[in-house]
Amino acid sequence: MARKRHDYPIVEGVEITTLAAEGKAMGRIDDKVVFVPMTVPGDVVDVQIRRKRRRFMEGSVVRYVRRSEMRVEPFCPHFGVCGGCKWQNLPYDEQLRFKTEQVHDQLARIGKIELPEVRPCLGSERQQFYRNKLEFTFSDKRWLTYEEIASGADIEREPALGFHIPDSFDKVLDIDRCYLQPDPSNDIRTATRRFCIDNGYTFHDVRRHEGLMRNMIIRTASTGEVMVIVVFAEDDRGRIVALLDHLSETFPQITSLYYVVNTKLNDSIADLQHTLYRGEAFITERMEGLRFRIGPKSFYQTNSAQAYELYKVARDFAALTGTETLYDLYTGTGTIANFCAAAARTVIGVEYVPEAIEDARLNSQENGIHNTRFYAGDMKDVLDDDFIARNGHPDVMILDPPRAGVDPRVIEVILRAAPQRIVYVSCNPATQARDLALMDAQYRVTAVQPVDMFPHTHHVENVVRLERR
């Protein structure tokens, strides 16, 4: 039987001394570390312990004894509830400093390799309204905050359109205003919710798998173009048409309007048909004179302005002179490949998702780039010695794998190919460190540049340059 909240012990006067992994902060109780979310170094708090393990504990604040001088006021009214932007209470300079330390710690502690000085984390010019994509969830009952529950008032549980509560697949916080995505994102979301409530649309109950409205995805581009994808749980054509017509009339700036019917038990829609209801089939991003087409299934870095800074670092580390054969592994929609194509003789891109490779080819065609070739398939199946023999020896390789890192069999092929330089772009410095250790006998790390793609979160991208020994 689960323990009731008041049964957990409270420890008074815990000083928070440092930040920790995954956006947490920590202090000590006797000889044990205690992780306390939503705190900053210098806070002194009374902590309710919620989880005990042999080497650490986890808890939450029940009272602030003293607030840190470092602390700043969060700008979002949903801070601390929705689970996003956990570092709003921390000055941005401190966020960047810790991300730099985090990268160094993980590369050194996990990789156990010789490192140059880690460059200071490259900050994002925008720290609000920087995302170009958000996904929202409909729910038949909005999540009540702890304050609402504690009040004891009889509060009506209206439907919600917002974000999942952390670690709760069936609990959705209704979002009033989100500071992550620029206009007209907030207006589109709130207008959709209001129209559905006013017209008797049912919101999804994920446990019972009932209710018409499931999800909404909004993509915005630096060009001002907007894509909206509405996900319905059934093919109720009359209601689908009525809502989409309402959005089209209310928001003429929507460039591309799609809908998806998802009758599955999970919210994944990558394998489902996306039907274009009105407008263009894609929206467009621009970067250094290049145009990138973004379709409903396309991957694109979610901070457009900072993606440009990230790609400039990768291109700089590649040190291309125009004579090289460049391999871009995990190329996605070919953004890095096309971005670097003018500085290389030939670019070979490999990606698992066939739709992404089609986007990559279209992006090359759209920009008049003729020195790229793209291949679709699982990296460990596509990249082998025969593939390299057919496509040419790589002088430089750029790796941008998913969070899990590079498969060891792929690393073996890379080491046999022995490019002069490798540029490793990672969203997970821990798995990056593991992979760097596997390459350390043949490659030394000569530059490390963290890049902040997600202000007010603990996430950090990291770019490493490796030179053949």
N, C-alpha and C positions, 0 to 999 in steps of 0.2 A: 504494500500500500504506500502511495507517495506521501512524503512528509508535507505537512501544512507549512505555509510560509512562516508562521510565528514560531515553529519548532526549530528553525535554524538558529545557530548561535550568533550573537552579535559581539564583535570585537571592537573596542573603542580606541580612538586615537591612533589609527594606522597612518603613517606618513608614506605618501606616494613618492618614490625616489627616481623612477626612470620609466621610459616608454618600453614597450615590449612588442613582440611579434603580433600580427593580425590586428593591429590597432588598439591593443590593450595597454594599460599602464600597470605598474606593479609596485608593491612595497613588501615588507617582511613582517611576519608575526612569529616571534621567537626565531627558530632556525628554518622556517618555511617561507617560500615565496607565496604571495597572494596576488592574483590578478584581479584588477578592479576596473571594469570598463567605464568610459565617460569621465575619467579623472585625468589630471595632468600632474607632472612632477611639481612638488611643493604643496599639493593639497594634503591636509590632514583630515581624515574621515573616520566615521564609525561604519564598520562594514558588517553586513549580514552574510555569513558564510553559506554558500549554496552547494558547494561541491568540495570534497576533500579527497586528495590522493596522497600517495606516500611522500612525494617531493614538493607538491604545490597544492594551493587551494584557490578557489574562485569565489568571488563574492560581489555584492552590489552595495552602493552607498545608501545608507539610511539617514545620515546626517553629516553635514560639512562642519567640522570643528573650526577649520581655518582654510580659506581658499587661497590658492597659490597666486603670487603676484604675476606669474607668467600667464595665467588664465585670461582669455578674452571671451566676450559675450557671443554665443552662437547666433547666427543671423536667421536661422530657419526655425519656425515654430514647431516643426516636427522633430527637431533634434532630440536624440535619445530614445525615440520611440520607433521610427521606421527602420533604424539600423544602418542607414547610409550616412556618409559624410561624418564619420565618428570623431574627426579631429577639428571640427569647427571651433572648439574651445581652446585650440592651440594656435599661437601665432604662426603665420605661414613660413617665416624664416626657420622656426623650430621644426616644423614639419620637414622641410628640405634637409635640415641638418641631420635629423634622425634617419631619413631615407638614405642619406649618404653613409651613415654609420651602419645601417642595416645591410646595405650591399657589401661593404667591406667585411663585416662580421661573417656573413654567410659564405662569401668567397673564401675567406681565410679559414674559418672553422670547419666548413664542410669540404671545401676543395683541397685545403692544405697545400696550396701552391704558392709560389713566389708571385707577389703582386707589385705593380707600380703604385704610386699614390693614386687613390681613387679621387677623381675630379668631383667638385661639389655638384650636387644634384641640380640639373637644369630645370628651373622653375617655369611654371605655366603663366603666361601673361594674363590669362583669364583664370580666376579662381572661382567664379560663379558663371552659370549659363554656358558651360564649356562643352557639354556633351551634345553629340549630333544624333543620338539614338536613345530612346527610353521605351521600356516595356511595362505596361500597366495591366493589372488584373482586376476583373470584376468579382464581387462577392455579394451574396445575398444579405450579409450582416456585417457591418463595419466593426472593426476592432475598437473596443473601448480602452482609453488610456487608464493607467493606474490611478490617476487623479479622479477620473470619472467614477471608477469602481469604488474608490475610497469614500466618495461623497455620499454614497448610499441613495442617491436620487434615482427616480424612475426615469431612465433615459431610453428613448426610442432608438432601436438598432436599425438605422436606415441602411440601404445598400451602399456599397463602397466601390470606388474605382481608384486604385492606388497601388501601393507596394506591399509585399509580404512582410509580416513581422519576422525578424530573424529566427531561423530554426523552426518556423511554423508554416507548413505548407497550406494550411487551411484558414489562416488568419490574415486579413488584409486591412491595412490602415488606409482610410480615406484621405486622400491628399488634397489639401486646399490650394497650396501654392508650392511648387517645387523650384528650387534654385539651380537645378542642374542643366536644364535645356532652355534655349532662348525661345521667345515668342515665335509663333502663336501656340506653342505646346500646351501651356496651362489652359488657355482659353478653349482649345479643341477638346481637351480632356473634360473640363467642367461642363462644357456645352453638351457633350455626349452623355455624361451622367444625367444631367437635368432632362434632356429629351427622353431618355429611356425611362426615367422615373415618371415623368409627366404622361407618358403614353403607355404605361403598364407593361413595359418589357421586364421579363424576369432576369435576375442576375444569378450567376452560376453558384451552385452549392457543390463544392468539390468532393465532399464526402458522399453525397447522394447522387452526384453526377446529373443534376437537374438544373435548368435555367438556361436561357438563350444566350446571354452575353458572357463571353469568356475572357477575352484579352484584347488589348489595343497596343499597337506599336506605332510610335511617331518618330520619323527620321527628318532631320533638318540639315540642310547643306549650307556651307559658307557662301554659296551663290544666292541664298534666299529661297531656294526651292524646298518644298515640303512633301513628304510621303506619309500617308496614313494607311495602316493595315488594321482592319477590324476583324476579330475572330469570333465567330458564332458557333454555338454548340449544336445547332440544327439548321437545316436548309429551309428556314421560314422566309420564303421569298418576299412576301409582302412587307414584313418588318425590316428585312435587310434593305430593301429598296427605299423604304421610308426614311430610315436612319441615314443611309448614304446620300440620298437626295438632300436631306437637311444639312449634312456636313458640307456638301458641295455648294449649296446656296449661302450658307452662313460664312463659309471660309473659302472665298474664291482663290485665295493664295495657295490652296492645296494643289500641288502640281500633279500628284500621282495618288490615286485613291484605289485601294485594293480591299478585297475581303477574302476570308478563308472560312470554310466550314470544317470544324474539328469535332468529330463525334467520338474520338478516342478517350481513354481514361487519363491520358497525360496531356500536358500543354505543348509538347513539341510539335512544331508545324513545318519543319524543314522538309519533310517528306510529303507534304500535302500541296494540293493545287492552290496557287495564289491567283485569284481572278481579278483582272484589271477592270474596275467598274467605270472609271472616268479618268481622263488625263493621259499623261505620258507613262510609258512602261518603266521609266527610271528617273532618278534625279541625278544631278551632276555636281561633282566637286572639282575645284580647280586648285592646282598646285604648281607654281613656277611655270605657268604657261601650258601645263598639261591639263587635260580634261579626263575625269574618271567617272564612268557611269556606275551608279549604285542602284541595283535592282532590289526587289523585296527580300531576296535571299543572300545578297552580297555581304561579304565582310569588309568593313572599313574601320580603321582606328576611330574610336568614338570621340576623341578630342581632335578635331580637324586641324586647328592651328598648331597644336603641339605635335601632331603627327608629322608635320612639315619639319619641325626642329629635330625630331627623332630620325627621320630619313636623311636629313642633312648630316647628322652625326654618322650614320651608317655609311653614307657615300664618302664622307671624309676619311673614315677609317679604312675603307676599301682602297683608297689611293689609286683610283683608276686613271690610266693615261690614254685610253682609246684603243689600245692594242690587245686588251685582255679578253679571255673567255670567262664570263662571270656566271656562276651557278647561284640561283636564288631558290633555296630549298624552303618549303612551306610558304610558297609565294602568295597564297590566298588569291586575291583578284589581280595579282601582278602589280601592285602599287609600287613596291620597292624596285621590282625588275624594270618597269617602265620609267621610273624616276631616274634610274641609273643608266638606262640604255644609251643615252647620248655620249656617255663617257667610256663606253666599252665597245669592243669589236662585236661580240656576240653575247647574248644573255639567254640562259636556259632556266626556265622556271618549272618547278614540280610542286603539285598540290593534290591533296586527297579528294577534294570535292569537285566533281565534274562541272557543276554550274559555275564555280569560282573560276575555273580554267577558261570557260567560255567567256566570262567577263574579262579575264586578263587578255584574251585574244582580241576581243572587241575594243578594249582600251588601247591596245597597240594600234589597231586599225584606225580608231578615232583620232589618234594623235600622229598618224603618219609614221609610226615606228616600224621598221622592217627588219631589225636585227634581233628579234626575240622569237623564241620557240617555247611553247608551253606543253606540259604533259600532265595528265591526270592519273592518279592511282596512289595506293598506299606507299609511303616513302620507302619502307623497307623492302617492298616488292619491285618498285620502279628503279630505284637507285642501286645499281650493281656495276660490276666491272665492265660488262658488255654495254650498258647504257652509256658509260663514260667513253668507251672506245668509239661508239657511234656518234656521240655528240661533241667530242673533243675534250682534251685535258683541261680542267679548270685551273686558271691562274689565281682566281679569287673565288671564295664561296661566302655567301651570306646565308646565315641560318636564322629563321624566326619561327621556332617551333611553338606548339601549344604548351600549356603550363606543365605538362608531364615531361617536357624536355625531349631530347633526341634518343631514339631507340639505339641500344648498343651496337646492333648490326649495321645501322646506318653510319655510326661513328667509325666502325671498322672500314667501311668502304671509303669514307672521307680520308682516313689516314693512309689508305693505299693510294688514293688519288693524289695526295700530298700537294694541295694548292700552296702557293707562296704565302697567302694571307687568308685568314678566316675572320669574318665579322659575325659575332653571335649576338643577336637581339633576343632578349628574354623578358617575359612578364613574370618570371619566377626565379629570382636569383639563387634559390636553394637548389633547384634542379639544374640550373646553369652551372653552379659550382661543381656538382657531381659530374657533369659532362666535361667540364674543363679539366678535372682531375684525370679523366680517361684519355685526354689528348695531351697531357702535360709532358710526356716523354718526347714528343715530337714538336710541340708548339709551346712557346712562351707567351704569356699575356703581356702586351706592351701598352695597353691603354684601357681604362675603365671609365665609362661615362653614364651615371644614372640620369634618367629623364623622368620628370614627374608628369604623367599623363592624367592623373586623377587627384587633384587637390582635395584636401580634407579627408582623404582616405589613406590607409597604410600601403596601398598598392604602388609599385614602382616598376618602371621598365629599366632595363640595364643593357648597355651596349659594350661589348668587349672586343678588342682587336687582338688577334693571335698571329704571331709570325713564326714561320717554320724555323726550327733551330738549325 
